[in-house]
Amino acid sequence: MLNRVKLFRIEKNLSQKKLAELVGVTRQTIGLIEKGQYNPTLHLCLQICYQLDKTLDQVFWIDQSEARKVEKN
């Protein structure tokens, strides 16, 4: 899953640590999400979006090749 968490976090002048505190996870979790190395639950995605004042589709999406793999299964 791709995301713009880091971009919008920086726009809001939030550190990874502060965003993590606001959504109830560790700073490391936010770092992994930003790198695309951890797929958060829908609930966590929505919490992040709420804190960033963005919609789900502005922050998170899957690339087309990943979407096609899901459709075939």
N, C-alpha and C positions, 0 to 999 in steps of 0.2 A: 504494500500500500504506500502510495506517495503522499506527501503532506507539505504544508507550508507553515508548520508550527513555529519553526525558528524565525521565519520572516515576520510573522504577525506578533510573536512574543517580543521581538526586538522593537517593532513599531510601538508596542504598548509599554516599552521601557521596563520589561519584566526580566529578571534573571531566571535561569532554569530552576534554581532553588525556590524562588518566590512562586512561580507557576506551579511547581510541584506541591508546595504547601497549600495553595489555593484549591487544588484538585484532589489532594489527599494521597499523593504517591511520592516516591523518592526523586531526588534530582537526577539520579542515574536513569530512572525510567523515562523521564522527559528527554534526556540525552539520546537514549536508544530510539525513542519515537522519532525524534528529529532526524536521526540518521537512517530511518527506515528499517531498523533492525529489530523492532518490536511492534507488533500489531495490537493496539489497545482495544479493549472492549468498546462496544457502542456507547455504553454508559460513560466511560472515560473520555471518548471522543467528544461526546456532547458536553461534558463538563469543561473540557479544554476550550471548545468553541464558545461556550458561555463566557468564560474568563477573557477570551480574546475578542469578544463582541463580533464574532463572525458566524456564518452559517456552516453547516457540516460540509456542504459541497465546495465552499471556499477554501476549506482547510485540508480535507482528506479526499482522496480519489484513488482508483486503481488504474493502472495503465491498460491500454487496449489489449495487449497480448495476454495479460493476466485475466482480463475479463473473458476473453475467448476460451481460455483453458477451463474456466468455471462453467461456461455455457456447454462445452463438449461433454462434461462429466455429468 
